[in-house]
Amino acid sequence: MPKKGKGGKGRGSSKKGKEKDANAPKKPISAFFCYQKTRREKIKEENPKLANKDIVSKMSEEWRALDDKGKEPYEKMAEQEKARYETEKKAYDEKKKSEKKPPKEEKPKEEKPKEAEKKEDGKVSAKKSAEKKAQFQITINLSLIHISEPTRRYAISYAVFCLKKK
């Protein structure tokens, strides 16, 4: 059963995000993450038994304690990352525009003449009759199992059917 709470995303959530392009450049990291990159290994060496969560909290405390002068080299690293990202993003966008193809033209669908479906005496062909009969049998052999009620946030409901054996 999905967890209930704010946000509407639980197990089995039907919302899916936009698919990400694997070729897109990664976003730049912040000054804090630049600090983490350099500091993490030293903390692991000093305290090898610390859990990852504790290492991150320790680095966070150290970061808050740093003054502007101490943060300056990491902010420069973050600026370099941002410049790298912007150049890669520009190249990526240009490449994407050049690869973009014009939209396909839709071909008009050819309609089958209805006269071909009927025989000379006006009866529906045996093939169409068999298809309609199969559809009718399927709808009769379904039984309703469950109908869900819509949730407050999303007005989505569903029904579950089961096929009965003959």
Disulfide bonds with the S-S distance in Angstrom:
none
